[in-house]
Amino acid sequence: MSGCPPMSFDGLTPEKYETLLKTAQAQGLNITGTTGNTTYQGLDFTWNYDQAAESLTIHCTEKPFFVPCSMIESKIRDVIG
């Protein structure tokens, strides 16, 4: 197994970040707080939200070889909007 390059998102206000957390949780992701890690359907993720900079970094650190990074990135971008 291997991971994907980290993804960064700028301009994410605290209100937008809270909405993102609720959306992710509704889809089954165990994401709370501004930093952490979680596993979802065989994928391992870390995230870090910098409220002052309004910036979020998400990193898929482990994934099955048959799941392309492009698919993971697309799904994340769909959730973030």
Helices and strands as residue ranges (DSSP letters): E 7-10, H 14-26, E 35-40, E 43-50, E 55-62, H 69-80
